[in-house]
């Protein structure tokens, strides 16, 4: 490869990689933490609400771009597929107002129409004693549905 080809390759790699590292890398989210967050945010639902809460506590400062989409995916998956875990979610939200803000920010239009419809249906068939939380989830899910 000649020098011109090498320079073109380096420039191409720089243009592709730079936006990824600029995305969330800040003083609060150093690049190492950002790289970990990219791997964790979208699979944090596997640990249930405790997994999402743990990821929020560790990687919350990196909540932007692809990482934010991963968090949204995890939250929407649990709301659609693990509704019976609502009592644990309620417990976590009552004890951490920052997690409450985080959670509701991630009930968004990154979910599919079917997933949002399931969440809306779940919210309308609320578990006893969780009506306030269900109402808030319903409002957020309906807003997300309008934004699709």
Rosetta blueprint (number, residue, H / E / L):
1 X L
2 X L
3 X H
4 X H
5 X H
6 X H
7 X H
8 X H
9 X H
10 X H
11 X H
12 X H
13 X H
14 X H
15 X H
16 X H
17 X H
18 X H
19 X H
20 X H
21 X H
22 X H
23 X H
24 X H
25 X L
26 X L
27 X L
28 X L
29 X L
30 X L
31 X H
32 X H
33 X H
34 X H
35 X H
36 X H
37 X H
38 X H
39 X H
40 X H
41 X H
42 X H
43 X H
44 X H
45 X H
46 X H
47 X H
48 X H
49 X H
50 X H
51 X H
52 X H
53 X H
54 X H
55 X H
56 X H
57 X H
58 X H
59 X H
60 X H
61 X H
62 X H
63 X L
64 X L
65 X H
66 X H
67 X H
68 X H
69 X H
70 X H
71 X H
72 X H
73 X H
74 X H
75 X H
76 X H
77 X H
78 X H
79 X H
80 X H
81 X H
82 X L
83 X H
84 X H
85 X H
86 X H
87 X H
88 X H
89 X H
90 X H
91 X H
92 X H
93 X H
94 X H
95 X H
96 X L
97 X H
98 X H
99 X H
100 X H
101 X H
102 X H
103 X H
104 X H
105 X H
106 X L
107 X L
108 X L
109 X L
110 X L
111 X L
112 X L
113 X H
114 X H
115 X H
116 X H
117 X H
118 X H
119 X H
120 X H
121 X H
122 X H
123 X H
124 X H
125 X L
126 X L
127 X L
128 X L
129 X L
130 X L
131 X H
132 X H
133 X H
134 X H
135 X H
136 X H
137 X H
138 X H
139 X H
140 X H
141 X H
142 X H
143 X H
144 X H
145 X H
146 X H
147 X L
148 X L
